[in-house]
């Protein structure tokens, strides 16, 4: 860290006054987090994985049981994250299925992570206001909404807290004589983070970056790498387990070609930067594009290359730029789609921890500007006010399934997942005519989607259009003959036509 910038000076305050400032800033981070996300305490569960993780999961809803604990350590929902399952079970044990209480846990975890980020940054750099600003942007940026307002994404906020605690333990270990207890604590915290979400597999590399700046450790590079080997071994083990767990939803190269994946990955790095600066049109699901503009992908690649060169050239005078940039790139690598899991192009939740590097780099860079402290204060306050407003508005879309998917349909195109889930929500709310429109939109985009045919059949049956409903059930069964629900509702429709012999066949 160079010099004493206006964001860094403590106005001659003593240690006692500084402690009060730290405590006040921690309370301030908690306050702005609740100002944005407190509204989720009145939100419902949504029909996108919340049923799998909480309200329709018979093991989770029983709370913490011995059988449930054993179950949590197995692979479920194409993931291995036992600590996340246990946290949901604990919520059900304490609150039952009251959605607001489950949301409260997420908000508390996120607030704790933001506060831990502030304390860890200050511990590493000694910079009070810079660290507080980075933590504040992290706490209330609109890109955080998906991770905090979505109950099923508990794994983000839980792993994020262990991410920060692991770094804090590492800083303590690195700045004191070697101790097996301090090293062991760091390893345990890292293991708990991996058991919350495998996104943390790149944390050992982040620790190496922190060795360069701000810790400025002078040990030989070989030793710094060697001390990370146990952490890297944990990352490798969890990485293999995750690949095996997600094999059922990993897309083949026939489904999504490697060149298209690489182009989308480059674009994703740039899209996340765009959304960081201008967070408009954020949605819970972005469809994977059928085609990508070669020119756009090439321009995105050039931008990444230029930023990388600039960061490298400034590594001696402004090392935070290189560290922040590499933090961003490295942490995003597992989720940019080289190994494509699912069919989303990118996701807001993937930026939860990676963008911290960019926030820190930009904050330290701006703090070096030769402007007055008052001007910097106004700039900081303005940025936070805008982000808070945008994040509060974005959070409101997560009120329930209907508002969430209606917003997603409005700000994306050719999004059959959004139309399908909106149709489900509308049908559940008794809006049959609107649900029929959404099912038809799905089938315009993806005619071979059995679920949309099945839902359309259900809606038509409610309207009394029995023949049309039967036709849709038949389409669904041609695509997915194993669908018990389609067979069951097909039988009900046939009974209304008074054809019991066909029912017996089914």
C-alpha positions as CSV (number, residue, x, y, z in Angstrom):
1,X,0.0,0.0,0.0
2,X,1.4,3.4,-0.9
3,X,1.0,6.7,0.8
4,X,-1.7,8.1,3.0
5,X,-4.7,8.9,0.9
6,X,-7.8,10.8,2.0
7,X,-9.6,7.4,2.3
8,X,-6.9,6.1,4.6
9,X,-6.1,8.9,7.0
10,X,-7.6,8.6,10.5
11,X,-7.5,12.3,11.3
12,X,-5.0,11.7,14.1
13,X,-7.5,9.6,16.0
14,X,-6.1,7.4,18.7
15,X,-6.5,3.7,18.9
16,X,-9.5,4.0,21.1
17,X,-11.3,6.2,18.7
18,X,-10.4,3.9,15.8
19,X,-12.0,1.0,17.6
20,X,-15.2,3.0,17.9
21,X,-15.0,3.8,14.2
22,X,-14.5,0.1,13.4
23,X,-17.5,-0.9,15.5
24,X,-19.6,1.9,13.9
25,X,-18.6,0.8,10.4
26,X,-19.6,-2.8,11.2
27,X,-23.0,-1.6,12.4
28,X,-23.3,0.5,9.3
29,X,-22.6,-2.5,7.1
30,X,-25.2,-4.5,8.9
31,X,-27.7,-1.6,8.6
32,X,-27.3,-1.1,4.8
33,X,-27.5,-4.8,4.3
34,X,-30.8,-5.0,6.1
35,X,-32.0,-1.8,4.4
36,X,-31.7,-3.6,1.1
37,X,-32.5,-7.2,2.0
38,X,-34.8,-6.8,5.0
39,X,-37.8,-6.9,2.7
40,X,-37.1,-10.6,2.0
41,X,-38.5,-11.4,5.5
42,X,-41.9,-10.9,3.9
43,X,-41.1,-12.8,0.7
44,X,-42.3,-16.3,-0.2
45,X,-40.3,-19.4,-1.4
46,X,-40.0,-19.5,-5.2
47,X,-40.6,-22.4,-7.5
48,X,-37.0,-22.6,-8.6
49,X,-35.0,-25.1,-6.5
50,X,-36.5,-23.9,-3.2
51,X,-38.8,-27.0,-3.3
52,X,-35.7,-29.2,-3.8
53,X,-33.7,-27.6,-1.0
54,X,-36.4,-26.9,1.5
55,X,-40.2,-27.0,1.4
56,X,-40.8,-30.1,-0.7
57,X,-37.8,-32.1,0.5
58,X,-39.0,-34.7,3.0
59,X,-35.6,-35.1,4.7
60,X,-34.9,-31.4,5.1
61,X,-38.4,-30.5,6.5
62,X,-38.0,-32.9,9.4
63,X,-35.2,-30.8,10.7
64,X,-31.9,-32.1,12.2
65,X,-32.1,-35.8,12.6
66,X,-29.4,-38.5,12.6
67,X,-30.8,-39.9,9.4
68,X,-30.8,-36.4,7.9
69,X,-27.2,-35.8,8.9
70,X,-26.1,-39.0,7.2
71,X,-28.2,-38.1,4.1
72,X,-26.6,-34.7,3.9
73,X,-23.1,-36.1,3.3
74,X,-24.3,-37.8,0.1
75,X,-24.7,-36.3,-3.3
76,X,-28.1,-34.7,-3.9
77,X,-29.3,-32.2,-6.5
78,X,-26.2,-32.8,-8.5
79,X,-24.0,-31.4,-5.7
80,X,-22.0,-32.4,-2.7
81,X,-22.5,-29.6,-0.1
82,X,-23.4,-31.3,3.2
83,X,-23.0,-28.2,5.3
84,X,-25.6,-26.4,3.2
85,X,-28.1,-29.2,3.6
86,X,-27.5,-29.1,7.4
87,X,-28.1,-25.4,7.5
88,X,-31.5,-25.8,5.8
89,X,-32.4,-28.6,8.2
90,X,-31.5,-26.4,11.1
91,X,-33.7,-23.6,9.8
92,X,-36.6,-26.1,9.5
93,X,-35.9,-27.3,13.0
94,X,-36.0,-23.8,14.4
95,X,-38.7,-22.1,12.1
96,X,-40.6,-24.8,10.3
97,X,-41.5,-23.7,6.8
98,X,-41.9,-20.0,7.5
99,X,-40.2,-18.5,4.4
100,X,-39.3,-15.2,6.1
101,X,-37.3,-16.9,8.8
102,X,-35.3,-18.8,6.1
103,X,-34.7,-15.5,4.3
104,X,-33.5,-14.0,7.6
105,X,-30.8,-16.6,7.9
106,X,-29.5,-15.7,4.5
107,X,-29.5,-12.0,5.3
108,X,-27.7,-12.5,8.5
109,X,-25.0,-14.7,6.8
110,X,-24.5,-12.1,4.1
111,X,-24.2,-9.3,6.6
112,X,-21.7,-11.3,8.6
113,X,-19.7,-12.0,5.4
114,X,-19.6,-8.2,4.5
115,X,-18.4,-7.4,8.0
116,X,-15.8,-10.1,7.9
117,X,-14.6,-8.8,4.5
118,X,-14.2,-5.3,6.0
119,X,-12.3,-6.6,9.1
120,X,-10.1,-8.9,7.0
121,X,-9.2,-6.1,4.5
122,X,-8.4,-3.7,7.3
123,X,-6.3,-6.4,9.0
124,X,-4.3,-7.0,5.9
125,X,-3.9,-3.4,4.7
126,X,-4.4,-1.1,7.7
127,X,-6.8,1.0,5.5
128,X,-10.0,1.7,7.3
129,X,-12.1,3.6,4.9
130,X,-11.0,1.8,1.7
131,X,-11.8,-1.5,3.4
132,X,-15.2,-0.3,4.6
133,X,-16.1,1.0,1.1
134,X,-15.1,-2.3,-0.6
135,X,-17.2,-4.2,2.0
136,X,-20.2,-1.8,1.5
137,X,-20.2,-2.3,-2.3
138,X,-20.0,-6.0,-1.8
139,X,-22.9,-5.9,0.7
140,X,-25.4,-4.0,-1.4
141,X,-24.4,-4.4,-5.1
142,X,-27.5,-5.5,-7.2
143,X,-25.5,-8.6,-8.3
144,X,-25.7,-9.9,-4.7
145,X,-29.5,-10.1,-4.8
146,X,-29.7,-13.6,-6.3
147,X,-27.3,-15.0,-3.7
148,X,-29.1,-13.4,-0.8
149,X,-32.8,-13.3,-1.8
150,X,-32.9,-16.9,-3.1
151,X,-33.3,-19.4,-0.3
152,X,-31.9,-22.3,-2.4
153,X,-28.7,-20.3,-3.0
154,X,-27.9,-20.5,0.7
155,X,-24.6,-22.2,-0.4
156,X,-23.3,-18.8,-1.6
157,X,-23.7,-16.8,1.6
158,X,-22.6,-19.8,3.8
159,X,-19.5,-20.5,1.8
160,X,-18.8,-16.8,1.5
161,X,-18.6,-16.5,5.3
162,X,-16.2,-19.4,5.5
163,X,-14.2,-17.9,2.7
164,X,-13.6,-14.8,4.7
165,X,-12.9,-16.7,7.9
166,X,-10.3,-18.8,6.1
167,X,-8.5,-15.7,4.8
168,X,-8.6,-14.2,8.4
169,X,-7.1,-17.4,9.8
170,X,-4.5,-17.3,7.0
171,X,-3.5,-13.7,7.8
172,X,-3.1,-14.6,11.5
173,X,-1.0,-17.7,10.5
174,X,1.2,-15.8,8.0
175,X,2.0,-12.9,10.4
176,X,3.0,-15.0,13.4
177,X,5.6,-17.7,14.0
178,X,4.5,-21.0,12.5
179,X,1.9,-22.8,14.6
180,X,0.2,-26.1,13.9
181,X,-3.0,-24.8,15.6
182,X,-3.3,-21.7,13.5
183,X,-2.5,-23.6,10.3
184,X,-5.0,-26.4,11.3
185,X,-7.7,-23.8,12.0
186,X,-7.2,-22.4,8.5
187,X,-7.5,-25.9,7.0
188,X,-10.7,-26.7,8.9
189,X,-12.4,-23.4,8.0
190,X,-11.5,-24.0,4.3
191,X,-12.9,-27.5,4.5
192,X,-16.1,-26.2,5.9
193,X,-16.3,-23.7,3.1
194,X,-15.8,-26.4,0.5
195,X,-18.6,-28.4,2.2
196,X,-20.9,-25.4,1.7
197,X,-20.1,-24.8,-2.0
198,X,-17.3,-26.1,-4.2
199,X,-16.9,-22.6,-5.6
200,X,-14.1,-22.2,-3.0
201,X,-11.7,-24.6,-4.8
202,X,-9.7,-21.6,-6.1
203,X,-9.1,-20.1,-2.6
204,X,-5.6,-21.4,-2.3
205,X,-4.6,-19.4,-5.5
206,X,-6.3,-16.3,-3.9
207,X,-4.1,-16.8,-0.9
208,X,-1.0,-16.9,-3.1
209,X,-2.2,-13.6,-4.6
210,X,-2.6,-12.1,-1.1
211,X,1.0,-13.2,-0.4
212,X,2.1,-10.8,-3.1
213,X,-0.2,-8.0,-2.0
214,X,-1.1,-6.8,0.6
215,X,0.7,-9.3,2.8
216,X,4.0,-8.8,0.9
217,X,5.5,-12.0,2.2
218,X,9.2,-12.4,1.5
219,X,9.5,-16.1,1.7
220,X,10.7,-18.0,-1.4
221,X,7.9,-18.7,-3.8
222,X,8.4,-22.5,-3.5
223,X,7.7,-22.4,0.2
224,X,4.6,-20.3,-0.3
225,X,3.3,-22.8,-2.8
226,X,4.3,-25.8,-0.6
227,X,2.3,-24.5,2.4
228,X,-0.8,-24.4,0.2
229,X,-0.5,-28.0,-0.9
230,X,-2.9,-29.4,1.8
231,X,-5.4,-26.8,0.7
232,X,-4.9,-27.6,-3.0
233,X,-5.4,-31.3,-2.1
234,X,-8.7,-30.5,-0.5
235,X,-9.7,-28.5,-3.6
236,X,-8.7,-31.3,-5.9
237,X,-10.7,-33.9,-4.0
238,X,-13.8,-31.7,-3.8
239,X,-13.4,-30.8,-7.5
240,X,-13.4,-34.5,-8.5
241,X,-16.5,-35.2,-6.3
242,X,-18.3,-32.2,-7.9
243,X,-17.5,-33.4,-11.4
244,X,-18.8,-36.8,-10.6
245,X,-21.9,-35.4,-8.9
246,X,-22.7,-33.1,-11.8
247,X,-22.2,-35.6,-14.5
248,X,-25.9,-35.9,-15.1
249,X,-26.3,-32.2,-15.9
250,X,-22.9,-31.6,-17.6
251,X,-23.5,-30.8,-21.3
252,X,-21.8,-32.8,-24.0
253,X,-19.8,-31.1,-26.7
254,X,-22.4,-32.3,-29.2
255,X,-25.0,-30.3,-27.3
256,X,-22.8,-27.2,-26.8
257,X,-19.6,-27.2,-28.9
258,X,-16.3,-26.3,-27.4
259,X,-15.8,-23.2,-29.6
260,X,-19.2,-21.9,-28.5
261,X,-18.3,-22.6,-24.9
262,X,-15.0,-20.7,-25.2
263,X,-16.7,-17.8,-26.8
264,X,-19.4,-17.7,-24.2
265,X,-16.8,-17.9,-21.4
266,X,-14.9,-14.9,-22.8
267,X,-18.2,-13.0,-23.1
268,X,-19.2,-14.0,-19.5
269,X,-16.0,-12.3,-18.1
270,X,-17.0,-9.1,-19.9
271,X,-20.7,-9.3,-19.1
272,X,-20.0,-9.5,-15.4
273,X,-17.9,-6.3,-15.7
274,X,-20.7,-4.6,-17.6
275,X,-23.2,-5.7,-15.0
276,X,-20.9,-4.5,-12.2
277,X,-20.8,-1.0,-13.7
278,X,-24.4,-0.9,-15.1
279,X,-26.6,-3.5,-13.2
280,X,-29.7,-3.3,-15.4
281,X,-31.8,-6.2,-16.7
282,X,-30.5,-8.7,-14.1
283,X,-32.4,-11.9,-14.1
284,X,-32.4,-15.3,-12.4
285,X,-31.8,-17.2,-15.6
286,X,-30.0,-16.3,-18.9
287,X,-30.5,-18.7,-21.7
288,X,-27.4,-20.0,-23.5
289,X,-27.2,-18.4,-26.9
290,X,-27.6,-20.6,-29.9
291,X,-25.1,-18.4,-31.7
292,X,-22.5,-15.9,-30.6
293,X,-21.2,-13.0,-32.6
294,X,-17.5,-13.7,-33.5
295,X,-16.8,-10.0,-33.4
296,X,-18.3,-9.5,-30.0
297,X,-16.4,-12.4,-28.6
298,X,-13.1,-11.2,-30.2
299,X,-13.6,-7.7,-28.8
300,X,-14.3,-9.2,-25.3
301,X,-11.1,-11.2,-25.6
302,X,-9.1,-8.1,-26.6
303,X,-10.5,-6.2,-23.6
304,X,-9.5,-9.0,-21.2
305,X,-6.0,-9.1,-22.8
306,X,-5.5,-5.3,-22.5
307,X,-6.7,-5.2,-18.9
308,X,-4.3,-8.1,-18.1
309,X,-1.4,-6.3,-19.7
310,X,-2.1,-3.1,-17.9
311,X,-2.4,-5.0,-14.6
312,X,0.9,-6.7,-15.2
313,X,2.7,-3.5,-16.1
314,X,1.5,-1.8,-12.9
315,X,2.4,-4.7,-10.6
316,X,5.3,-2.9,-8.9
317,X,3.7,0.5,-8.4
318,X,0.1,-0.5,-8.0
319,X,0.1,-4.2,-7.1
320,X,-3.6,-4.1,-6.0
321,X,-4.6,-3.9,-9.7
322,X,-2.9,-7.2,-10.6
323,X,-4.1,-9.0,-7.5
324,X,-7.7,-7.8,-7.9
325,X,-7.8,-8.6,-11.6
326,X,-6.4,-12.1,-11.1
327,X,-8.7,-12.7,-8.1
328,X,-11.6,-12.0,-10.5
329,X,-10.3,-14.2,-13.3
330,X,-9.2,-17.1,-11.2
331,X,-12.3,-17.4,-9.1
332,X,-14.6,-17.2,-12.1
333,X,-12.8,-19.9,-14.1
334,X,-14.7,-22.9,-12.6
335,X,-18.1,-21.4,-13.5
336,X,-17.6,-19.7,-16.9
337,X,-18.8,-22.8,-18.8
338,X,-15.7,-24.5,-20.1
339,X,-17.2,-27.5,-18.4
340,X,-20.8,-26.5,-19.0
341,X,-23.2,-27.6,-16.2
342,X,-26.8,-26.8,-17.1
343,X,-27.8,-24.5,-20.0
344,X,-27.4,-21.0,-18.5
345,X,-25.1,-18.6,-20.3
346,X,-24.0,-17.0,-17.0
347,X,-25.5,-16.2,-13.6
348,X,-25.5,-13.3,-11.2
349,X,-24.7,-15.6,-8.3
350,X,-21.3,-16.6,-9.8
351,X,-20.0,-13.1,-9.1
352,X,-20.6,-13.3,-5.3
353,X,-16.9,-13.7,-4.4
354,X,-15.0,-13.1,-7.6
355,X,-15.9,-9.4,-7.9
356,X,-14.4,-8.6,-4.5
357,X,-11.1,-8.4,-6.3
358,X,-12.4,-5.8,-8.8
359,X,-14.0,-3.8,-6.0
360,X,-10.7,-3.7,-4.1
361,X,-8.6,-2.8,-7.1
362,X,-10.8,0.0,-8.2
363,X,-11.1,1.4,-4.7
364,X,-7.4,1.5,-4.1
365,X,-6.9,3.0,-7.5
366,X,-9.4,5.8,-6.9
367,X,-8.0,6.4,-3.5
368,X,-4.7,7.4,-5.2
369,X,-6.3,10.3,-7.1
370,X,-5.2,13.7,-6.0
371,X,-8.6,15.1,-5.0
372,X,-10.0,16.4,-1.8
373,X,-11.3,14.1,0.9
374,X,-14.7,15.8,0.7
375,X,-14.9,15.0,-3.0
376,X,-14.0,11.4,-2.4
377,X,-16.6,11.2,0.3
378,X,-19.3,12.6,-2.0
379,X,-18.3,10.1,-4.7
380,X,-18.4,7.2,-2.2
381,X,-21.8,8.2,-0.8
382,X,-23.2,8.7,-4.3
383,X,-22.1,5.3,-5.5
384,X,-23.5,3.5,-2.5
385,X,-26.8,5.4,-2.7
386,X,-27.3,4.4,-6.3
387,X,-26.3,0.8,-5.6
388,X,-28.6,0.6,-2.7
389,X,-31.6,1.8,-4.7
390,X,-30.9,-0.6,-7.6
391,X,-30.4,-3.5,-5.2
392,X,-33.6,-2.7,-3.3
393,X,-35.6,-2.6,-6.5
394,X,-34.0,-5.9,-7.8
395,X,-34.7,-7.6,-4.5
396,X,-38.4,-6.7,-4.8
397,X,-38.7,-8.9,-7.9
398,X,-38.0,-11.9,-5.6
399,X,-41.2,-11.4,-3.7
400,X,-42.7,-14.6,-5.1
401,X,-42.5,-16.9,-8.1
402,X,-44.8,-14.8,-10.3
403,X,-43.0,-11.5,-9.8
404,X,-39.6,-13.2,-10.2
405,X,-40.4,-14.9,-13.5
406,X,-42.5,-12.0,-14.9
407,X,-39.4,-9.8,-14.5
408,X,-37.1,-12.4,-16.1
409,X,-39.5,-12.7,-19.1
410,X,-39.5,-8.9,-19.4
411,X,-35.7,-8.5,-19.5
412,X,-34.6,-11.6,-21.5
413,X,-35.4,-13.1,-24.9
414,X,-36.1,-16.7,-26.0
415,X,-36.1,-17.8,-22.4
416,X,-38.2,-20.9,-22.3
417,X,-37.2,-21.6,-18.6
418,X,-38.6,-18.3,-17.6
419,X,-41.8,-18.7,-19.5
420,X,-42.2,-22.3,-18.2
421,X,-41.8,-21.3,-14.5
422,X,-44.0,-18.2,-14.9
423,X,-46.7,-20.5,-16.4
424,X,-46.3,-22.8,-13.4
425,X,-46.7,-19.9,-11.0
426,X,-49.7,-18.5,-12.8
427,X,-51.4,-21.9,-12.9
428,X,-50.8,-22.3,-9.2
429,X,-52.4,-18.9,-8.6
430,X,-55.5,-19.8,-10.6
431,X,-54.6,-17.5,-13.6
432,X,-55.4,-20.2,-16.1
433,X,-55.7,-18.1,-19.3
434,X,-52.4,-16.4,-18.6
435,X,-50.7,-19.7,-17.8
436,X,-51.9,-21.1,-21.2
437,X,-50.2,-18.1,-23.0
438,X,-46.9,-18.8,-21.2
439,X,-47.0,-22.6,-22.0
440,X,-47.6,-21.7,-25.6
441,X,-44.6,-19.3,-25.5
442,X,-42.4,-22.2,-24.2
443,X,-43.5,-24.5,-27.0
444,X,-42.8,-21.8,-29.6
445,X,-39.2,-21.7,-28.3
446,X,-38.7,-25.4,-27.4
447,X,-41.4,-27.6,-29.0
448,X,-40.0,-30.8,-27.5
449,X,-40.3,-29.7,-23.9
450,X,-42.5,-32.4,-22.2
451,X,-43.1,-30.3,-19.1
452,X,-44.7,-27.5,-21.1
453,X,-47.0,-29.9,-22.9
454,X,-48.0,-31.4,-19.5
455,X,-48.7,-28.0,-18.0
456,X,-50.6,-26.8,-21.0
457,X,-52.7,-30.0,-20.7
458,X,-53.4,-29.2,-17.1
459,X,-54.5,-25.7,-17.9
460,X,-56.7,-26.8,-20.8
461,X,-58.3,-29.4,-18.6
462,X,-59.2,-26.7,-16.1
463,X,-60.8,-24.8,-18.9
464,X,-62.9,-27.8,-19.8
465,X,-61.1,-28.3,-23.1
466,X,-60.7,-32.0,-22.6
467,X,-59.8,-33.1,-26.1
468,X,-57.1,-30.4,-26.3
469,X,-55.8,-31.5,-22.9
470,X,-55.6,-35.1,-24.0
471,X,-53.6,-34.1,-27.1
472,X,-51.1,-32.2,-24.9
473,X,-50.7,-35.2,-22.5
474,X,-50.1,-37.4,-25.5
475,X,-47.4,-35.1,-26.7
476,X,-45.8,-35.1,-23.3
477,X,-45.9,-38.9,-23.1
478,X,-44.3,-39.3,-26.5
479,X,-41.4,-37.1,-25.4
480,X,-41.2,-38.6,-21.9
481,X,-43.1,-41.9,-21.6
482,X,-41.9,-42.4,-18.0
483,X,-43.8,-39.4,-16.7
484,X,-46.1,-40.7,-14.0
485,X,-47.8,-37.3,-13.6
486,X,-48.6,-37.2,-17.3
487,X,-50.0,-40.7,-17.3
488,X,-52.2,-39.9,-14.2
489,X,-53.6,-36.7,-15.6
490,X,-54.1,-38.3,-19.0
491,X,-56.2,-40.9,-17.2
492,X,-58.3,-38.2,-15.5
493,X,-59.0,-36.6,-18.9
494,X,-60.0,-39.9,-20.5
495,X,-62.4,-40.6,-17.6
496,X,-64.1,-37.3,-18.3
497,X,-64.6,-38.6,-21.8
498,X,-66.0,-41.8,-20.3
499,X,-63.5,-44.2,-21.8
500,X,-62.6,-46.5,-18.9
501,X,-60.9,-49.1,-21.2
502,X,-58.2,-46.6,-22.1
503,X,-57.7,-45.8,-18.5
504,X,-57.0,-49.4,-17.7
505,X,-54.3,-49.5,-20.3
506,X,-52.5,-46.6,-18.6
